[in-house]
Amino acid sequence: MGLTLTEKILSRAAGKQVSPGDVTEVAVDLAAFHDLTGHHVVEVMENIGVVKVWDLDKFVMAFDHLAPPPNERAAEIQVNLRKFAKSINVRNFHDVGDGILHQLLLEKYAIPGQVVMAADSHTTTVGAVGAFAQGMGASDMAAILITGKTWLMIPEPFLIRLINEPALGVYGKDVALHILSVFKAEGLNGKSVEFQVERPKAFPMDYRATVSNMGVEFGADAAIFTPDEETINYLSKSRGINVKPINPDPGAKYIDEYTIELNKLEPLVAAPHSVDNVKTISEVEGTEVDYVFIGSCTNGRLSDLEAAAKILKNGKVKARCVAIPASRDLFMKALNAGYVEVLTKAGCVVTYGTCGPCLGGHFGVIGPGETAVSTGSRNFKGRMGSPEGKVYLANAATAAATALEGRLTDPRKYL
């Protein structure tokens, strides 16, 4: 019987063939943490008296969640983590401003077929390039950093096919929200979701990263795109590396499968206060909005900024707007392409390299009674500030159109 992509990756990492339900030890190819979780991981290592990393070439740390530090405690945490990095000579350290960890892993480190573990739930993002990627807690991450290994229960493989080409105004975010509308939050718990794209060029890496990122929202243990010509081209053009694709075998057995016809989707939003409270834009259009956030590890990529700039060009925002490219490199690309100038002239506050308001940390939290539209990943009460506020999740085009009109707006009339 043929193996799925999940079974191939984890069998290689385990050194033996594995099947769904097996509990086995696997070797980790890439491990990471950020400022908000990293200090907990280091505390665990200090408490057991073993502060080391098994392979410094396979470890990445980045300051992103509270960067720049908005308070004294956040600054203290970063001071201590810099001391940790210096004490063991961490090579892949990204300080304040370099970017969001998940974007950096995608831009610079992850490759198809790897097992990637990091101390954050949205580690699933790098499944976009064909890696098996999971978030881990502090104790598990400490053990991984010390030994280079971890224990896993092999998840059940679930196949989602993406066919045809996205309709106007439809992006990766809408695919993720569609999945949530069907399977609900945590509905694919215990599954490794493998995506196969019928027309690779029609669903580029930026879109894939958004879907993989939100895999954790629908409960997936991993959200892996089968490497194809888009994967090869992305890694070749962005990183100058040539990779050998790893694909499921013919006849690979999945627990179930689902097909999404991209041409039949429309712009979607997740209404307060749950990621699976999914509505079409027409159902909520006209809702007044105070604040718009375009960015995060979910939708802070170049195509998101491009979509926003197209809509906001020659316009002025009516709802206050913060736009944050997910890394320094993306900021520079957006700057060179003129997107930063367009967004700034439209009245947006533009910065880079930080999670910012996505987790309610800083750079624009919402107050009591305010309504926000965010391109981030979550909208539960209090996620972006006051629990008395409301957050809608949407793609970058919808967010930009909403900022322009000061109310939830269908972006298709501007595209």
Summary of the structure (lengths in Angstrom):
residues: 415
radius of gyration: 20.3
end to end distance: 46.8
largest distance: 60.2
contacts: 1625
relative contact order: 0.14
helix: 40%
strand: 21%
